[in-house]
Amino acid sequence: MQQVPAIVDGRFKLFESHAILIYLACSFPGVADHWYPADVSKRAKIHSVLDWHHSNLRRGAMLYVINTTLAPALGFPLNLQAAAKAEKTLDASLSKIESIWLKGSGKFLLGSNQPSIADLSLVCEIMQLEVLDENDRARILGPYSKVQEWIENTKNATKLHFDDVHGVLYRAKVKLRTQRENAQSQPSLKAALQSKM
């Protein structure tokens, strides 16, 4: 279907991030149960979070990043109305994560003390915000101390791989920050960027 993410495992091909995470958790011996528990009720809760993710957090984060940061970098105009709508969705999503799925004393979603594939999926979505201007990112995440702590807990739980997986994102962050700084220091470039906004 020419979509990403996608995997090929022998002759088996699969796309869609959540399907891939479930497949990997179930197909390879030695994957710890906490990633995708054998307990059906725990799995159902993980599926609930994953299903919610695509219509809420993903829509808010992705559309906000596109309409505030990526569009100008790719030569497209900003859509401030779409960005404002996306920010409302993003804010509501972060609020729901903090007040419902991070409720209690667990370090991870659904009150767990160990991460699941739902933690991986949602934290990776929020990591898109890394490409925003740092003040903008801090403004969005600032009210959500539990979310920020949960992101750090997930990074620490996957520290051997987290930065490697997000390497492309970190490089894009540096490139976009450099573009913003250059636009600020060069009035003609700043005017050109603003005309596209």
DAZIRA-V276539 format. One record per residue. N is the residue number from 1. RES is the residue in one small letter. OMEGA is omega in radians with two decimals (* if undefined). Layout:
n = <N,N>
res = <RES,RES>
omega = <OMEGA,OMEGA>
This chain:
n = <1,2,3,4,5,6,7,8,9,10,11,12,13,14,15,16,17,18,19,20,21,22,23,24,25,26,27,28,29,30,31,32,33,34,35,36,37,38,39,40,41,42,43,44,45,46,47,48,49,50,51,52,53,54,55,56,57,58,59,60,61,62,63,64,65,66,67,68,69,70,71,72,73,74,75,76,77,78,79,80,81,82,83,84,85,86,87,88,89,90,91,92,93,94,95,96,97,98,99,100,101,102,103,104,105,106,107,108,109,110,111,112,113,114,115,116,117,118,119,120,121,122,123,124,125,126,127,128,129,130,131,132,133,134,135,136,137,138,139,140,141,142,143,144,145,146,147,148,149,150,151,152,153,154,155,156,157,158,159,160,161,162,163,164,165,166,167,168,169,170,171,172,173,174,175,176,177,178,179,180,181,182,183,184,185,186,187,188,189,190,191,192,193,194,195,196,197>
res = <m,q,q,v,p,a,i,v,d,g,r,f,k,l,f,e,s,h,a,i,l,i,y,l,a,c,s,f,p,g,v,a,d,h,w,y,p,a,d,v,s,k,r,a,k,i,h,s,v,l,d,w,h,h,s,n,l,r,r,g,a,m,l,y,v,i,n,t,t,l,a,p,a,l,g,f,p,l,n,l,q,a,a,a,k,a,e,k,t,l,d,a,s,l,s,k,i,e,s,i,w,l,k,g,s,g,k,f,l,l,g,s,n,q,p,s,i,a,d,l,s,l,v,c,e,i,m,q,l,e,v,l,d,e,n,d,r,a,r,i,l,g,p,y,s,k,v,q,e,w,i,e,n,t,k,n,a,t,k,l,h,f,d,d,v,h,g,v,l,y,r,a,k,v,k,l,r,t,q,r,e,n,a,q,s,q,p,s,l,k,a,a,l,q,s,k,m>
omega = <3.12,3.12,3.00,-0.01,3.10,3.05,2.99,3.12,-3.02,3.13,-3.09,3.12,-3.09,3.04,-3.06,-3.00,-3.09,3.09,3.13,3.13,3.12,3.13,-3.11,-3.13,-3.09,-2.96,-3.04,3.14,3.08,3.08,-3.10,-3.07,-3.08,-3.13,3.13,-2.95,3.07,3.13,-3.04,-3.13,3.07,3.09,-3.13,3.10,3.09,3.11,3.11,3.11,-3.11,3.12,3.11,-3.07,-3.05,-3.09,-3.03,-3.09,-3.12,-3.12,-3.13,-3.08,-3.08,-3.09,3.09,-3.13,3.13,-3.00,3.10,-2.98,-3.03,-3.10,3.14,3.14,3.13,3.08,3.12,3.12,3.02,3.01,-3.05,3.11,3.10,3.12,3.14,3.11,3.13,3.13,3.08,3.11,3.12,-3.14,3.11,3.13,3.12,3.10,3.13,3.11,-3.08,-3.01,-3.09,-3.00,3.04,3.11,3.12,-3.02,3.14,-3.13,-3.04,-3.12,3.07,3.08,-3.09,3.05,3.07,-3.08,3.05,3.08,3.08,3.08,3.13,-3.07,-3.08,3.10,3.11,3.09,-3.13,-3.14,3.05,-3.10,3.08,-3.08,3.13,2.94,-3.04,3.11,3.13,3.12,3.14,3.12,-3.10,-3.08,-3.06,-3.11,-2.99,-3.09,3.11,3.11,3.13,3.11,3.12,3.08,3.13,3.10,3.14,3.06,-3.11,-3.14,-3.11,-2.95,3.12,-3.04,-2.99,-3.10,3.10,-3.14,-3.09,-3.12,3.13,3.13,3.14,3.11,3.09,3.12,-3.14,-3.13,-3.14,3.09,3.11,3.09,3.12,3.13,3.11,3.13,3.13,-3.06,-3.13,-3.08,-3.12,3.10,3.11,3.13,3.12,3.11,-3.13,3.12,3.10,-3.13,*>
